[in-house]
Amino acid sequence: MQNTFDKSYKLCSKVQISKLFNKGKRISSGGITIIFLNDKRTFENPFQVMISVPKKKYNKAVERNHIKRLCREGIRKNKLILESHLLNKQKKIAFVLNYTSNELPNHEVIDTKIKLLFQKLINHV
């Protein structure tokens, strides 16, 4: 397990994304919502993620991209928590991380929120 966040961790399947929004379970904390679903597909990593920031709340693409970048970095730093648990349970999940807060975050806030959400996600999986 490396401390990287490469393309194999990104959820790109339109079919899987629509399943997540229709059938997925939700966990939220502090303006971030995770929608997750156990995944039967075979991919190399224990989880795949899509990061979403709504255009209604953040009109400027610069702001949306900045928040997505911060979220990716938070996932990269804390992914070992989730990855080790999923490998022990031999499960694979796909999830959407949706940033819904009204305020622009900094990296410490995002990092602690993602760590907290990963702990909640471990309890639900």
Phi and psi in degrees as GROMACS dihedral restraints (atoms count N, CA, C in turn):
[ dihedral_restraints ]
;  ai    aj    ak    al  type     phi  dphi    fc
    3     4     5     6     1   -98.4    20    10
    4     5     6     7     1   164.2    20    10
    6     7     8     9     1   -95.3    20    10
    7     8     9    10     1    52.3    20    10
    9    10    11    12     1  -121.9    20    10
   10    11    12    13     1   164.5    20    10
   12    13    14    15     1  -132.8    20    10
   13    14    15    16     1    82.8    20    10
   15    16    17    18     1   -95.4    20    10
   16    17    18    19     1  -173.3    20    10
   18    19    20    21     1   -64.1    20    10
   19    20    21    22     1   -26.8    20    10
   21    22    23    24     1   -68.0    20    10
   22    23    24    25     1   -15.3    20    10
   24    25    26    27     1   -87.6    20    10
   25    26    27    28     1    -9.2    20    10
   27    28    29    30     1   -89.7    20    10
   28    29    30    31     1   135.1    20    10
   30    31    32    33     1   -89.4    20    10
   31    32    33    34     1   117.3    20    10
   33    34    35    36     1  -121.4    20    10
   34    35    36    37     1   -12.2    20    10
   36    37    38    39     1   -72.0    20    10
   37    38    39    40     1   120.6    20    10
   39    40    41    42     1   -65.0    20    10
   40    41    42    43     1   -35.1    20    10
   42    43    44    45     1   -65.2    20    10
   43    44    45    46     1   -45.4    20    10
   45    46    47    48     1   -66.9    20    10
   46    47    48    49     1   -38.0    20    10
   48    49    50    51     1   -64.9    20    10
   49    50    51    52     1   -42.2    20    10
   51    52    53    54     1   -67.1    20    10
   52    53    54    55     1   -35.5    20    10
   54    55    56    57     1   -62.9    20    10
   55    56    57    58     1   -40.3    20    10
   57    58    59    60     1   -60.4    20    10
   58    59    60    61     1   -47.7    20    10
   60    61    62    63     1   -70.5    20    10
   61    62    63    64     1   -28.0    20    10
   63    64    65    66     1   -84.7    20    10
   64    65    66    67     1   -42.6    20    10
   66    67    68    69     1  -115.7    20    10
   67    68    69    70     1    -4.0    20    10
   69    70    71    72     1   -74.3    20    10
   70    71    72    73     1   157.3    20    10
   72    73    74    75     1   -93.6    20    10
   73    74    75    76     1   149.2    20    10
   75    76    77    78     1  -114.2    20    10
   76    77    78    79     1   140.6    20    10
   78    79    80    81     1  -132.9    20    10
   79    80    81    82     1   133.2    20    10
   81    82    83    84     1  -136.3    20    10
   82    83    84    85     1   152.7    20    10
   84    85    86    87     1  -163.9    20    10
   85    86    87    88     1   121.8    20    10
   87    88    89    90     1    59.9    20    10
   88    89    90    91     1    39.1    20    10
   90    91    92    93     1    88.1    20    10
   91    92    93    94     1     5.0    20    10
   93    94    95    96     1  -123.0    20    10
   94    95    96    97     1   132.2    20    10
   96    97    98    99     1  -117.5    20    10
   97    98    99   100     1   136.0    20    10
   99   100   101   102     1  -112.9    20    10
  100   101   102   103     1   127.7    20    10
  102   103   104   105     1  -111.0    20    10
  103   104   105   106     1   117.8    20    10
  105   106   107   108     1  -128.4    20    10
  106   107   108   109     1   159.7    20    10
  108   109   110   111     1  -154.0    20    10
  109   110   111   112     1   136.8    20    10
  111   112   113   114     1   -64.5    20    10
  112   113   114   115     1   140.9    20    10
  114   115   116   117     1  -115.4    20    10
  115   116   117   118     1   129.1    20    10
  117   118   119   120     1   -91.3    20    10
  118   119   120   121     1   -13.2    20    10
  120   121   122   123     1   -68.0    20    10
  121   122   123   124     1   161.8    20    10
  123   124   125   126     1  -104.4    20    10
  124   125   126   127     1   112.7    20    10
  126   127   128   129     1  -133.6    20    10
  127   128   129   130     1   162.2    20    10
  129   130   131   132     1   -72.5    20    10
  130   131   132   133     1   -25.3    20    10
  132   133   134   135     1  -100.6    20    10
  133   134   135   136     1   157.3    20    10
  135   136   137   138     1   -68.7    20    10
  136   137   138   139     1   -20.0    20    10
  138   139   140   141     1  -146.7    20    10
  139   140   141   142     1   157.4    20    10
  141   142   143   144     1  -130.0    20    10
  142   143   144   145     1   145.9    20    10
  144   145   146   147     1  -136.8    20    10
  145   146   147   148     1   147.5    20    10
  147   148   149   150     1  -123.6    20    10
  148   149   150   151     1   135.5    20    10
  150   151   152   153     1  -106.4    20    10
  151   152   153   154     1   131.4    20    10
  153   154   155   156     1  -129.1    20    10
  154   155   156   157     1   134.3    20    10
  156   157   158   159     1  -129.7    20    10
  157   158   159   160     1   122.4    20    10
  159   160   161   162     1   -69.5    20    10
  160   161   162   163     1   140.0    20    10
  162   163   164   165     1   -72.6    20    10
  163   164   165   166     1   -25.2    20    10
  165   166   167   168     1   -65.1    20    10
  166   167   168   169     1   -37.5    20    10
  168   169   170   171     1   -86.7    20    10
  169   170   171   172     1   -32.0    20    10
  171   172   173   174     1  -124.9    20    10
  172   173   174   175     1    96.1    20    10
  174   175   176   177     1   -69.1    20    10
  175   176   177   178     1   -34.5    20    10
  177   178   179   180     1   -84.4    20    10
  178   179   180   181     1   131.6    20    10
  180   181   182   183     1   -64.1    20    10
  181   182   183   184     1   -29.5    20    10
  183   184   185   186     1   -60.6    20    10
  184   185   186   187     1   -43.4    20    10
  186   187   188   189     1   -67.5    20    10
  187   188   189   190     1   -44.2    20    10
  189   190   191   192     1   -61.4    20    10
  190   191   192   193     1   -45.0    20    10
  192   193   194   195     1   -65.0    20    10
  193   194   195   196     1   -37.1    20    10
  195   196   197   198     1   -64.2    20    10
  196   197   198   199     1   -43.9    20    10
  198   199   200   201     1   -64.8    20    10
  199   200   201   202     1   -42.2    20    10
  201   202   203   204     1   -61.8    20    10
  202   203   204   205     1   -40.5    20    10
  204   205   206   207     1   -63.3    20    10
  205   206   207   208     1   -42.6    20    10
  207   208   209   210     1   -64.3    20    10
  208   209   210   211     1   -40.1    20    10
  210   211   212   213     1   -66.0    20    10
  211   212   213   214     1   -42.6    20    10
  213   214   215   216     1   -60.5    20    10
  214   215   216   217     1   -41.2    20    10
  216   217   218   219     1   -66.5    20    10
  217   218   219   220     1   -40.1    20    10
  219   220   221   222     1   -63.6    20    10
  220   221   222   223     1   -39.6    20    10
  222   223   224   225     1   -67.0    20    10
  223   224   225   226     1   -43.0    20    10
  225   226   227   228     1   -59.8    20    10
  226   227   228   229     1   -42.1    20    10
  228   229   230   231     1   -70.5    20    10
  229   230   231   232     1   -35.3    20    10
  231   232   233   234     1  -107.2    20    10
  232   233   234   235     1     8.0    20    10
  234   235   236   237     1   -69.2    20    10
  235   236   237   238     1   -22.9    20    10
  237   238   239   240     1   -65.0    20    10
  238   239   240   241     1   -29.7    20    10
  240   241   242   243     1   -60.3    20    10
  241   242   243   244     1   -51.8    20    10
  243   244   245   246     1   -73.5    20    10
  244   245   246   247     1   -41.4    20    10
  246   247   248   249     1   -63.3    20    10
  247   248   249   250     1   -43.8    20    10
  249   250   251   252     1   -66.0    20    10
  250   251   252   253     1   -38.6    20    10
  252   253   254   255     1   -64.7    20    10
  253   254   255   256     1   -44.2    20    10
  255   256   257   258     1   -67.2    20    10
  256   257   258   259     1   -35.7    20    10
  258   259   260   261     1   -67.9    20    10
  259   260   261   262     1   -37.8    20    10
  261   262   263   264     1   -65.2    20    10
  262   263   264   265     1   -39.5    20    10
  264   265   266   267     1   -83.9    20    10
  265   266   267   268     1    -8.2    20    10
  267   268   269   270     1    55.1    20    10
  268   269   270   271     1    48.3    20    10
  270   271   272   273     1  -120.0    20    10
  271   272   273   274     1   158.0    20    10
  273   274   275   276     1  -131.1    20    10
  274   275   276   277     1   137.6    20    10
  276   277   278   279     1  -131.5    20    10
  277   278   279   280     1   159.2    20    10
  279   280   281   282     1  -123.6    20    10
  280   281   282   283     1   139.3    20    10
  282   283   284   285     1  -147.9    20    10
  283   284   285   286     1   157.4    20    10
  285   286   287   288     1  -111.9    20    10
  286   287   288   289     1   128.4    20    10
  288   289   290   291     1  -101.9    20    10
  289   290   291   292     1   113.3    20    10
  291   292   293   294     1  -112.0    20    10
  292   293   294   295     1   116.1    20    10
  294   295   296   297     1   -88.9    20    10
  295   296   297   298     1   114.5    20    10
  297   298   299   300     1  -118.6    20    10
  298   299   300   301     1     3.6    20    10
  300   301   302   303     1   -69.9    20    10
  301   302   303   304     1   155.9    20    10
  303   304   305   306     1   -88.4    20    10
  304   305   306   307     1   -12.0    20    10
  306   307   308   309     1  -107.0    20    10
  307   308   309   310     1   145.8    20    10
  309   310   311   312     1   -71.1    20    10
  310   311   312   313     1   127.6    20    10
  312   313   314   315     1   -88.9    20    10
  313   314   315   316     1   168.9    20    10
  315   316   317   318     1  -115.0    20    10
  316   317   318   319     1   173.6    20    10
  318   319   320   321     1   -68.9    20    10
  319   320   321   322     1   -28.4    20    10
  321   322   323   324     1   -68.4    20    10
  322   323   324   325     1   -41.4    20    10
  324   325   326   327     1   -64.5    20    10
  325   326   327   328     1   -47.5    20    10
  327   328   329   330     1   -61.6    20    10
  328   329   330   331     1   -42.4    20    10
  330   331   332   333     1   -61.0    20    10
  331   332   333   334     1   -46.2    20    10
  333   334   335   336     1   -69.5    20    10
  334   335   336   337     1   -37.4    20    10
  336   337   338   339     1   -66.1    20    10
  337   338   339   340     1   -40.9    20    10
  339   340   341   342     1   -68.1    20    10
  340   341   342   343     1   -38.7    20    10
  342   343   344   345     1   -61.7    20    10
  343   344   345   346     1   -43.3    20    10
  345   346   347   348     1   -64.0    20    10
  346   347   348   349     1   -42.8    20    10
  348   349   350   351     1   -66.6    20    10
  349   350   351   352     1   -36.3    20    10
  351   352   353   354     1   -64.2    20    10
  352   353   354   355     1   -37.8    20    10
  354   355   356   357     1   -63.9    20    10
  355   356   357   358     1   -42.1    20    10
  357   358   359   360     1   -64.5    20    10
  358   359   360   361     1   -39.8    20    10
  360   361   362   363     1   -64.7    20    10
  361   362   363   364     1   -38.5    20    10
  363   364   365   366     1   -61.6    20    10
  364   365   366   367     1   -39.6    20    10
  366   367   368   369     1   -67.5    20    10
  367   368   369   370     1   -27.8    20    10
  369   370   371   372     1   -90.7    20    10
  370   371   372   373     1   -17.3    20    10
